[in-house]
Structure formats: C-alpha cells, structure tokens
Amino acid sequence: MPQIKSQKKRVITNEKANERNVAKRTRVRNSVKKFRAAVAAGDVELAKKLLPETISLIDRAKSDGVYKDNTASRKISRLSKELYNLESANK
C-alpha cells in the first residue's frame, strides 16, 4: 500500500476509472450479444435496429479510451459484415 497521500488518492481514482471502463466494456459486449442473437435468429429488422445502437456504444467506448481505434473499427466492421451477409442470404 502506498504511504504518500497523493498515491493513496491515485489508487482510489484508478479503481473508480477501472470500474467505469469495465461497465462500458460490459455494455458493449451485451449489445453485441443481442445483435448476434438477432442475426442468428435471422431477424433482419431487429438486427438493422440494433446495429446503429451497438456502433454508437463502441464509438463512445473508443472515445473514452476503453478500446483502441483499430479494435473499435474491427468490431464495427465485423458486425456490419454479419448484417450484410444476413441480408444477402435473405434475398
């Protein structure tokens, strides 16, 4: 444990920031799971509705520093590709 006052404060603020980041990451994962469940069920309309919401969460997490730029772009790209493949299969 730190002995210096500023370092004690730093430990507390890091723990709070970690909790916030974990919550943001969890929100993104849950949204992705809902989207993928809609894709697996073949529900194009629901998937179309959930994709922008999921992308928004990923972008917000990226801007807050939870995800790096390339990681966020890769996630968005893969989700968009899943929706495109679903739409193509249903035509």
FITORTI-484904 format. One record per residue: x, y, z of N, C-alpha, C in turn. Coordinates in steps of 0.02 Angstrom, whole numbers, plus 32768, in hexadecimal, padded with zeros to 4 digits. Layout:
<pts>
XYZXYZXYZ
...
</pts>
This chain:
<pts>
802A7FC58000800080008000802C803E8000
801580717FDB803C80AE7FDA803980D4801D
806D80F8802A8071811E806880658169805C
8072817E801F806C81C5800D802381D57FFD
800C820E80147FC58221800E7FAE82227FC5
7FD7823F7F997FC382447F537FBE81FF7F32
7FE981D27F487FE7818F7F2C7FAB81687F46
7F9781757F847F5A81567F9E7F1E816C7F75
7F1C81AC7F667EE581C87F3E7EE781A97EF7
7F2281A17EDC7F2981867E997F0E813F7E96
7F1A81177EC97F0080D37ECC7EB480D47ECA
7E9681017EF07E4C81057EF37E30811A7EAF
7E4F814E7E907E3581667E507E3E81327E1A
7E76810C7E1D7E8080D77DEB7E4C80A07DF2
7E3980907E307E06805D7E3A7DC380737E1E
7DB280B37E2A7D7280CE7E0F7D7280CE7DC3
7DAA80E37DA67DAF80E47D5D7DAA809D7D41
7DC9806D7D637DC680287D4D7D7E800E7D4E
7D59801F7D837D13800B7D877CEA80287D4E
7CF680687D3F7CD280887D087CE380667CC5
7D2380587CBA7D3780387C7C7D1B7FF27C75
7D197FCD7CAB7CFD7F897CAA7CB37F8D7C99
7C907FBE7CB67C497FC67CA87C3C7FD77C5F
7C6580027C427C5E80147BFC7C6B7FD87BCF
7CA07FB27BE07CB07F777BB87C787F437BBD
7C5B7F3C7BF77C247F0D7C017BE77F227BD8
7BD97F637BD87BA07F7C7BB07BAA7F6D7B66
7BE67F767B4E7BF57F677B077BEC7F1C7AFA
7C077EF27B267C017EA97B1C7BB87E927B1D
7B917EAD7B4A7B4A7E9A7B4D7B257EAF7B0E
7B357EEB7AF57B167F037AB87B297ED77A7C
7B697EC47A797B807E987A437B5D7E547A47
7B547E3A7A847B327DFA7A8D7AEA7DFE7A74
7AC77E357A837A827E3E7A6C7A807E417A20
7AAF7E667A027AB27E6B79B97ABE7E27799A
7AEF7E0279B57AFF7DC179987AC77D8F79A2
7AA17D9579D87A677D6A79E37A327D7779AE
7A297DB7799D79F87DCA79697A0F7DAF7925
7A507DB379187A6A7D9978D97A627D4D78D6
7A707D2B790D7A6A7CE2790F7A227CCD7906
79F37CF5792079AC7CE6791879937CF778D2
79BB7D1C78AC79A77D30786879797D6B7867
79767D92789D794A7DCC78A2796E7E0A7886
79637E17784679857E4E782479717E927841
79307E9B784D79197EDC786579367EEC78A9
79367EBD78D779527EC87919799D7ED57914
79BF7EB078EA7A087EB878E27A177EFE78C6
79EE7F15789679F77F58787A79ED7F8E78B0
79BF7F8178DD79B17FB0791379E97FB17946
7A057F7679567A377F71798A7A7D7F867973
7A8B7F8179327ACE7F91791A7AE37FD97928
7ABB800C79197AD0805179287ADA805D7973
7AB0803E799C7AB7804579E47AF9802779FC
7B097FEC79E17B477FCB79F47B847FF279DD
7B81800A79A07BB8803279857BC3807179AF
7B8C809079C47B9080CB79EE7BB380BC7A30
7BA180847A4F7BC280717A8E7C0C80647A84
7C1E80437A4D7C6480357A3F7C8A80767A34
7C6D80A57A0E7C8E80E57A027C97810D7A42
7C65810C7A6E7C6B812F7AAD7CA281107AD9
7CA480CE7AD97CD880AB7B007D1D80BC7AE3
7D2180C17AA17D6180D37A817D75811A7A94
7D4781497A937D58818E7AA37D6A81967AED
7D5181697B177D62816B7B5F7DA281457B6E
7DC081267B3B7E0081047B457DFA80BC7B5B
7DBE80A07B5A7DB5805A7B6D7DCF802C7B37
7DC2803F7AF87DDB80197ABE7E0A80457A95
7E3C80267A777E67804B7A497E4280527A07
7E5A808079DD7E378090799F7E2F80537972
7E64802E79687E617FF4793A7E337FBE7955
7E337FB579977E087F8279B57DBF7F9479AA
7DAE7FD379B57D697FEA79AC7D557FE37962
7D817FF779357D737FF278EE7D687FA978D9
7D917F7C78F47D8B7F3678E37D487F1A78FC
7D347F2C79387CF57F1479537CBB7F2D7928
7CBC7F6D79177C867F8A78EE7C847F6878AA
7CBE7F5E788D7CC27F3F784B7CA57EF8784C
7CB67ED2787F7C9D7E8D78837C527E8A788D
7C387EB878B67BF07EB978C17BCB7ECE7881
7BE67EFF785E7BC77F15781F7BC87EDD77EC
7BFE7EB877EA7C047E8077BB7BD07E4A77CB
7BC57E3D780C7B937E0C781F7B4E7E207807
7B3C7E60780F7AFB7E7877F87AF77E7377AC
7B2B7E8677897B2C7E8277407B227E3A7729
7B447E0B77487B3E7DC577367AF77DAB7744
7AD97DC2777A7A957DAF778B7A647DC97756
7A6D7E0877437A417E2577107A4A7E0276CD
7A887DF276BD7A957DCF767D7A767D8A767C
7A787D6876B57A5C7D2476B97A117D2576B3
79F17D5B76CA79A87D5E76C9798B7D777687
79B67D8A7658799D7DA37618798B7D6B75EA
</pts>
